[in-house]
Amino acid sequence: MSEVLEIRWHGRGGQGAKTAALLFAGAALDTGKYIQAFPEYGPERMGAPVTAFNRLSKDEIHIHSGIKSPDIVVVLDPSLIEPARVTQGLKDNGILLVNTTENPQDLKKRLGLGTKVRVYTVDASRIAIETVGKDVPNAPLLGALVKITGILKFDPMMDSIKKKLTVKFRGRENLVESNLASVRRAYGEVKG
């Protein structure tokens, strides 16, 4: 891991980009890492583009600005790829993780990404629909992110997510368990 690892999440209001960044941050914090998580969005409305960010380090983080050159970009809605210019600023040796049915190699070629950028895909929408019952791809993308990067250990991350979702969805254990199932599935199904 570089000194400070930076992640940028692209999604639409209601898809859970902000929640994913917060859940990731909570899991990282629980493992003793220093972390920042913050969103950036305009008028709050369903379907509007949303960007969320994470910074992760083993040392204190003293940067307090937006992320312009991320190490990792996670895209919850593939329709944002071109209009949101999601690859803008992505480091040459960076990682692009996209919720899509498209093959990683085809996506890399279509976007004209350099040979050093690693591209991964997972059909997080299908996984979410099949496990949670609606198209909210944030939880599956957490599983895929951890699988491809090894940033966090899987079991401690799952424990942290379970605790936070249990509070968020108090009294709806089936929703907690279905979200955890979606994380597990994406962990196993990510391609790249």
For each residue, the residues with C-beta under 8 A, 3 or more apart:
1: 5 56 57 58 151
2: 5 71
3: 57 59
4: 55 56 57 61 63
5: 1 2 55 56 57 71 72 151
6: 53 54 55 56 67 69 70 71 72
7: 21 24 53 54 55 56 67 70 71 72 73 74 145
8: 51 52 53 67 70 72 73 74 86
9: 17 18 20 21 51 52 53 54 73 74 75 76
10: 17 49 50 51 73 74 75 76 77 80 84 86
11: 15 16 17 20 49 50 52 75 76 77 80 137 138
12: 15 17 46 47 48 49 50 76 77 80
13: 41 44 45 46 47 48 49 50
14: 46 47 136
15: 11 12 50 76 77 135 136 137 138
16: 11 19 20 76 136 137 138 139
17: 9 10 11 12 20 21 39 50 51 52 76 138
18: 9 21 22 39 41 50 52
19: 16 22 23 138
20: 9 11 16 17 23 24 52 74 76 138 139 141 142
21: 7 9 17 18 24 25 37 38 39 52 53 54
22: 18 19 25 26 37 164
23: 19 20 26 27 138 139 142 160 161 164 165
24: 7 20 21 27 28 35 37 54 142 145 152
25: 21 22 28 29 35 36 37 54
26: 22 23 29 30 160 161 164
27: 23 24 30 31 152 156 157 160 161
28: 24 25 31 33 35 54 56 151 152
29: 25 26 32 33 35
30: 26 27 156 159 160
31: 27 28 152 153 156 157 160
32: 29
33: 28 29 56 57 58
34: 56 57 58 59 60 61
35: 24 25 28 29 54 55 56 57 61
36: 25 53 54 55 61 63
37: 21 22 24 25 52 53 54
38: 21 52 53
39: 17 18 21 50 51 52 53
40: 50 51 52 53 66
41: 13 18 44 48 49 50 51
42: 48 49
43: 48
44: 13 41 48
45: 13 48
46: 12 13 14
47: 12 13 14
48: 12 13 41 42 43 44 45
49: 10 11 12 13 41 42 80 83 84
50: 10 11 12 13 15 17 18 39 40 41
51: 8 9 10 17 39 40 41 84
52: 8 9 11 17 18 20 21 37 38 39 40
53: 6 7 8 9 21 36 37 38 39 40 66 67 70
54: 6 7 9 21 24 25 28 35 36 37
55: 4 5 6 7 35 36 61 63 67
56: 1 4 5 6 7 28 33 34 35 151
57: 1 3 4 5 33 34 35 60 61
58: 1 33 34
59: 3 34
60: 34 57
61: 4 34 35 36 55 57
62:
63: 4 36 55
64:
65:
66: 40 53
67: 6 7 8 53 55 70
68: 89
69: 6 89 90 91
70: 6 7 8 53 67 73 89 90 91 94
71: 2 5 6 7 91 94 95
72: 5 6 7 8 94 95 96 97 145 149
73: 7 8 9 10 70 86 87 90 94 95 96 97
74: 7 8 9 10 20 97 98 141 145
75: 9 10 11 78 80 81 86 96 97 98 99 100
76: 9 10 11 12 15 16 17 20 80 99 124 137 138 141
77: 10 11 12 15 80 99 137
78: 75 81 98 99 100 102
79: 83
80: 10 11 12 49 75 76 77 83 84 86
81: 75 78 84 86 87 98 111
82: 85
83: 49 79 80
84: 10 49 51 80 81
85: 82 88
86: 8 10 73 75 80 81 90 96
87: 73 81 90 96 111 113 117
88: 85
89: 68 69 70
90: 69 70 73 86 87 94 96 113 117
91: 69 70 71 94
92: 114 116 117
93: 116 117
94: 70 71 72 73 90 91 117 118
95: 71 72 73 117 118 119 120 148 149
96: 72 73 75 86 87 90 107 108 111 113 117 118 119 120
97: 72 73 74 75 120 121 122 141 144 145 148 190
98: 74 75 78 81 102 107 119 120 121 122
99: 75 76 77 78 121 122 123 124 125 137 140 141
100: 75 78 107 121 123
101: 121 123 126
102: 78 98 106 107 110 121
103: 106 107 121 191
104: 107 108 119 120 121 191 192
105: 108 109 119
106: 102 103 109 110
107: 96 98 100 102 103 104 110 111 119 121
108: 96 104 105 111 113 117 119
109: 105 106 112
110: 102 106 107
111: 81 87 96 107 108 119
112: 109
113: 87 90 96 108 117 119
114: 92 117
115:
116: 92 93
117: 87 90 92 93 94 95 96 108 113 114
118: 94 95 96 148 192
119: 95 96 98 104 105 107 108 111 113 192
120: 95 96 97 98 104 144 148 190 191 192
121: 97 98 99 100 101 102 103 104 107 190 191 192
122: 97 98 99 127 140 141 144 186 189 190 191
123: 99 100 101 126 127 189
124: 76 99 127 128 137 138 140 141 144 182 186
125: 99 128 129 135 137
126: 101 123 129 130
127: 122 123 124 130 131 137 140 182 185 186 189
128: 124 125 131 132 134 135 136 137 139 140 182
129: 125 126 132 133 134 135
130: 126 127 185
131: 127 128 140 178 179 181 182 185
132: 128 129 136 139 175 178 179 182
133: 129 178
134: 128 129
135: 15 125 128 129
136: 14 15 16 128 132 139
137: 11 15 16 76 77 99 124 125 127 128 140 141
138: 11 15 16 17 19 20 23 76 124 141 142
139: 16 20 23 128 132 136 142 143 161 179 180 182 183 186
140: 99 122 124 127 128 131 137 143 144 182 183 185 186
141: 20 74 76 97 99 122 124 137 138 144 145 186
142: 20 23 24 138 139 145 146 157 161 183 186
143: 139 140 146 147 182 183 184 185 186 187 188 190
144: 97 120 122 124 140 141 147 148 186 187 189 190
145: 7 24 72 74 97 141 142 148 149 151
146: 142 143 149 150 151 152 154 157 187
147: 143 144 150 154 186 187 188 190
148: 95 97 118 120 144 145 190 192
149: 72 95 145 146
150: 146 147
151: 1 5 28 56 145 146
152: 24 27 28 31 146 156 157
153: 31 156 157
154: 146 147 157 158 187
155: 158 159
156: 27 30 31 152 153 159 160
157: 27 31 142 146 152 153 154 160 161
158: 154 155 161 162 180 183 184
159: 30 155 156 162 163
160: 23 26 27 30 31 156 157 163 164
161: 23 26 27 139 142 157 158 164 165 179 180 183
162: 158 159 165 166 176 180
163: 159 160 166 167
164: 22 23 26 160 161 167 168
165: 23 161 162 168 169 175 176 179 180
166: 162 163 169 170 173 176
167: 163 164 170
168: 164 165
169: 165 166 172 173 175 176
170: 166 167
171:
172: 169 175 176
173: 166 169 176 177
174: 177 178
175: 132 165 169 172 178 179
176: 162 165 166 169 172 173 179 180
177: 173 174 180 181
178: 131 132 133 174 175 181 182
179: 131 132 139 161 165 175 176 182 183
180: 139 158 161 162 165 176 177 183 184
181: 131 177 178 184 185
182: 124 127 128 131 132 139 140 143 178 179 185 186
183: 139 140 142 143 158 161 179 180 186 187
184: 143 158 180 181 187 188
185: 127 130 131 140 143 181 182 188 189
186: 122 124 127 139 140 141 142 143 144 147 182 183 189 190
187: 143 144 146 147 154 183 184 190
188: 143 147 184 185
189: 122 123 127 144 185 186
190: 97 120 121 122 143 144 147 148 186 187
191: 103 104 120 121 122
192: 104 118 119 120 121 148
